[in-house]
Amino acid sequence: VRVTFTPIHRREGGAAGTIAVLQDVTEQENLEQSRREFVANVSHELRTPLTTIRSYTEALDDGALDDPQLASRFVGVIRNETERMIRLVTDLLHLSRFDSREARLRLQPTDVAEMLEDVADRFSFQLRQKRIAISVSVGRGTGTAWLDRDQIDQVLGNLVSNALKYTPEGGTIALEAEINEEGMLAVTVRDSGIGIPKKDIERIFERFYRVDKARSRNMGGTGLGLSIAREIVKAHGGSISLHSELGQGSRVTFTLPPGKPKGDEA
Ligand code: ADP
């Protein structure tokens, strides 16, 4: 609590009293603290690829250019790191649009089964490469839902790409949709992957939070996928949750109000 005292003076001189203002600053301080952490995280995340790019360009300059095979490997690394930085900055811009509430949803009636099949198709190449089987199942009554297709595609893309990243060869991924007891459309992405330790689960939707930073980076992750998914789902009026069993797999479920929004578009 912050306390400020302001003395009140009489016009003819002398003190009439004091006004004390008690202000709860814990929330403000928490916000400030998380803003500081965020800036530190962003700087670090940008610095890491830049440092790599610098050292590989130096190596090219120092003679690696004369060895075509080596040179092409180094250029490959530089390209990968650049791609990751572009992804990171794109994700950050996306998040900042949600933070400043500039993000507008363009809700349209969407065939849920078709949308899930589409996501599965989009990843078919990577799935085949890792010999991961994918299944799509849609419960009765799911039919059409009002949602922002581009944004929900991104949510699904982030979730399936995580399932792919954290599931070893030969595993399985399932996409499921149903109407739950509350009448919400519930979409689940389930995998048979490495799972997440209990202690990490509750922080997993935080920006830049990762169970294993090195692994996530090697997989090209930005640490922002789940936080973006949560913002998009929240903007739709739904919620998102993750269940996981270490070594067994994970399942992420998000819910959306399926009906046409009342009155003006959200
Ligand atoms: P990243 O870009 O690192 O994947 P996310 O925000 O998408 O960032 O996920 C945060 C972290 O949650 C990941 O780094 C990973 O440790 C963990 N994670 C997310 N999805 C899964 C999953 N399906 N299986 C295991 N771990 C996961």
Boltz pocket constraint, residues with backbone or C-beta under 6 A from the ligand:
constraints:
  - pocket:
      binder: B
      contacts: [[A, 158], [A, 159], [A, 162], [A, 163], [A, 166], [A, 191], [A, 193], [A, 194], [A, 195], [A, 196], [A, 204], [A, 206], [A, 209], [A, 210], [A, 211], [A, 212], [A, 216], [A, 217], [A, 220], [A, 221], [A, 222], [A, 223], [A, 224], [A, 225], [A, 226], [A, 227], [A, 250]]
      max_distance: 6.0
